[in-house]
Amino acid sequence: MLTHHLLKKFISGSLLSASLFLSACSTHSPQQAPEQAEISNKAGSELVVNSSHGEQTIEPTVVSYPAQNNAQGVSNSENIAFDDPLEFINRPIFAFNDKLFEYVLIPAAKGYTNVVPDPVRTSVGHFFGNIREPLNALNQLFQGEVSDSGKSIGRFLINSTVGLLGFFDPATAWFEIDENVSTINDTLVKYDVGYGSYLVLPILGQSDLRNGFSTITESVFHPIQYAAESPETLYIQSYGGFHAFAPEAPTYEELRKETDDPYVFFRNLYMQSMLRDQQYPAENQEPQNVEPSTNDNNATSTPSELADDAPASSQE
């Protein structure tokens, strides 16, 4: 058991170190790289991204982005720059994830959703949502949202007792205290920490350096670490991630069919949602993870919510 515990801490520490190293190598604002993608933000315009694999164009999905004028009244935000400095790392990881999804996780997810009844899966979702309420409260406190932090603590106390360890949600049903997920990523956004660069994590899926740091750090300090012993904590967290992934698996499968270069396709959707979130920071502080993820802590929107808005194709 001690060996499992030490191994887990070593892996977590290694991932944290790698995240910090990559952040040091590539942290910059999206406007700073000289050979980045040029993205038109006119209403109804197409999204064009230049990369080492050529130019790709996708249609806008959710909103348009109004241009701003300089002192002479001329638009100076006609193009917004993005780049992918970690593509040499991201592509192999994405390829691995893609095959893992196709041959292992998606078939398993379909079996899981077909066999396990909806009420049971709903209760499991409540349990995992409840166990992370202390993290929500802590992040909200660091963000200065004292009232929200108190509500998260209240939800945790109510659902852990009356809700039978969180398998039920009387805090919402009886007391109208809605869940308000808050992550380290949200806290960093609050203090104007940039997203760094686009990043694909093994198994967990697409992210960015800021959100990836949030995901890894929260897995290390997750309340489940104090409620169970290793390696059971790893099994429980893995199951929680798979449970969150299962309903989104078919959507990834459908979107995957839309392009011959799925890496560019999903990356572009992620980057486009980043633009949307810059326009509406109060409503969406994190980029949408349009690729299904086995991490359920930092997602703001699910792939199924974007399915109707996804572009028909991605040009090579």
N, C-alpha and C positions, 0 to 999 in steps of 0.2 A: 504493500500500500504506500509506503514511504517512497518507493521507487516511482510509482505512478504519479505521486504528488510532485516530486522533484522534476520529473520529465515534463509535466504539464506547465510548471512554473518556468522551466527552461524554454519551452516552445513559446509561451506567452511573452517572456522577456525578449526572445529573439525577434518575434514579430513586432514588438514595440520598438526595438532598436532599428529594425529595417525600415519601419515607417518614419522614424525620426531622421534616418540617414537619407531616405528618398526625399523627405521634405526639405532637408538642407540642400540637396542637389537641384531641386526643381521648383522651389517655392517662388512664385512670382504672380503678378496680376495677369489676367487674361489679355491685357493690352500691351504687354511688354516684349513678347518674342517677335523678332524681326520677320521670321518666315512662318507666321502662324496663319490659321485659317481666316479668311475674310468672310464675314457674315452680314448680309444685308438685313436691316431691321425695318424696312418699309412694310406697311400693312399689306398682307397678302402676298409678300414676296417669298422667294424660295430661300432655303438655307443652304449655303455653299461652304463646304469645308475642304481645305487643301491639306493633304498629308503626304507622306512618303509613297503612298500608293495611288497618288493622283488626286483629281478633283471629284468630289461627290456632291450631289444636290438632292436635298429632300424638301418636301413641302412643309410649310408651317403647320404646327399641330394645334396648339391651344390658344395663343394670343399673338397679337402683333406688338412691335416695340417701337414707340414713337421716337423720331429723331429729335435731337436737341440742336438749337441754333447757336452760332457764336455771335460775337458783337456785331458782325456785318450781316447777320441774318442768314448766314449760309450754314447748312447742316454740317456739323463736325463729328457726328456719330453715325455716318452712313455705313461705316464698316466697324464691326467689333471683332477683335482678334482672339482667337483661341489656338492652342496648339496641343500636342500630345507628346511631350518629351519622353514619357515612359513607355512609348509604344513598343519598343524592343523587349520590354518586360511584359507589358500588358497582353500582347497578342498570344504568346505561348500559354499564358495562364488562362486567357479566354478560351483558347482552343481546347485546353484540358477540361475546363468547366463545361464547355459545350458538349463534349463527348460524355462526360460524367452525367450531365443532365439527360442526354439522349438515351443512353443505354442503361443507366442505373436509377437516377433520382426521379425522372419523369414517370417511368413505368411503376416504380414503387409508390409514387405520389398518387397515381391513378388508382392503384390497388387500395391504398389507404383511404382515399375519399369514397371509394365504392363499398368498402367493407365496414368502416367505422361510421355509425349513424351521425347525422348532423347534430343532434342534441349533445352527444358525447364530445364531438369535436369543438362545439361551442363552449362547453364547460372546460375543456382543456385550454382553450384560448383564454378564458377568464382566469384560469390558474396562473398561466404564464404572464398575463397582464398584471395580475395582482402582485406577484412576487417581485416585480420590478418597480412597484410604486415608491419604495424608499429612494431609488435612484431618481425617479421623477421629482420627488420632493427636494432632494439635495440639489439637483440641477436648477430647479425653479428658485431655490433659495439663493444660489450663486448669481442668478439672473436678476435678483431683486424682486421677484414675484412672490412675496411672502404669503399672500392670500391663496394663490394656487398651490404653494408648497403645503400649506395647512390642509387644503382640500385633498391632496394626494395622500397625506398621512391619515386623514379621516377615512378615505376610501380603503386604505390598507387595513386599518383597525376593524372597520365594519365588515369588509369582505373576508378577512382572515378568521373572524369569529362567527358572525351571523351567516356569512356566505360559505361556511364550511371549507376553510383553508383556501378560499378564493375560487372554488369551482362554480360558485354562483355570484351574481353581481347585484346584491340588494342596495348597494350604495347608489347605483344608477336607477334601479327599478323603484325603490321605496323613498330614497332621500334626494333623488335628482342631482347627485354629485357625479358629473360626467368625467370619464377618464381623460386625462390631458398628458399625453406622453411627452416627456422632455428629456433630451439626451445631452451628452457632453458636446456633441456637434452644435446643438442649439445654443449652449452656453458660449462656445467659441464664436459663433455668429454674433451673439449679443455684444461681444467685445471686439467685433470687426476683424476677426481672424479670417484671412482668405482661405479659399478651398484648396489652394496649392496646385495640384495637377490631377487630371483624370487618372484613376487607378483601378485595376481589376485585382480583386483578392481571390486566392484559391478557395473554391467551393462557395464562398460568401457572395461572389459576383461583383458587379461594377460598383464603384464608389469614387471617392477622391481622397487626397491625403488627409484632409481634416476629418472627413466622415470615417475614413478607415481607422484613424487614430482613436476616434470616439468608439467605434465598434470593438476594437481590440481591448482598449482600456476598460470598457464596461464589462466585457467578458471576464476580465481578471477580478474586478471588484463587484461583480454581480451578487446580490443578496443570497442567491442559491449557494454561493461558496461558503456561506456561514450557516446554511441550513442542512448541509449534507457533507459527507466525506468524499475525498477523491478515491477512486475514479468515478464514483456515482455522479458527482457534479458535472463531469464532462458528458456522461451519458444523458443526463437530464437536459443540459443546454443543447446538445446535439438534437435530441428529440424535439425540443422547443423550436429550433430552427427549421427542422424538417416539417413540423406541423404548420408553421407559417408559410413554408414554401409550397405545400401540397395543393392548395386551391389555385395557385397562380401558374402551376406547371403547364397546363394546356395552353395558356395564353402565350407563354414563351415559345411553345412548339409551333403555334400558328404564326407568330411574328417571325420566327426563324425561317419560315418558308418564303418570306417576302424578298429575300436578297441572297446573292451569291457571296457577299462579304458580310456576314453577320456581325463581325467585330465593329466595322465602320457603322453599320446600321444602328446597333444599340448604343454605340458611343455617341453618335450624332443626336439621337433622341435624348440621351442624358444631357448633352451639352445644350440642346435646345431648351430643355426644362430648366437648366441653369439660367438661361437668359430670362425665361418667364419669372423665375424666382427673384431675379434682380429687380424686375419691374414691380412685383408684388411681394416684398419681403415679409410683410406682416401676415400674409396668408400662407406663404410657403417659404420656409427658411432653409429647406434642404432640397437638393435636386431629386427629381423623381427617379426611382430605381426601376427602370422599365424592364430590366432583366430580373427574373425571379431570383430571390436571394434566400439562403438558409439563415440569414440574420434578420430577426424581426424587431430589432431595437431602434433602428434609425430610419425606417422607411416612412415616407410621407404619402406616397401614392402607390397603388399596386399596378402591375402590368395590365390587368383587365380594365382598369379605368382609362387606360390610354389606347386600348385596342381599336376603338372606333376612330381615333384621331391619328393613328400611325400612318406614315407615308406608304404609298403603294409599293414603292421600290427605292433602291439606293443605287445610284449610278456609279459605275466603276471608273 
